Amino acid sequence: MIHVFLLIVLMADKPVSKDMYFYDIEQCHFFAEKVVKDFGMMAGEHRRTAYCKPIWIEEKSIEGKLY
């Protein structure tokens, strides 16, 4: 088991991505910030949210998805 950070991306409160894992919380936060960056107002079904969730997981189960 290893401790990693899972990047969860929501669009209008529905998960659209839960398969990016990071060793470092700062790197996870960097990508979370970039995913939700807007160049105008996004509301309703286009509203995006992203956050990093600390989890314990088997390293073998996330091969190729750990950054």
Buried (B, 14 or more C-beta within 10 A) or exposed (E): EEEBBBBBBBBEEEEEEEEBBBEEEEBBBBBBEEBBEEEEEEEEEEBBBBBBEEEEBEEEEBEEEEB
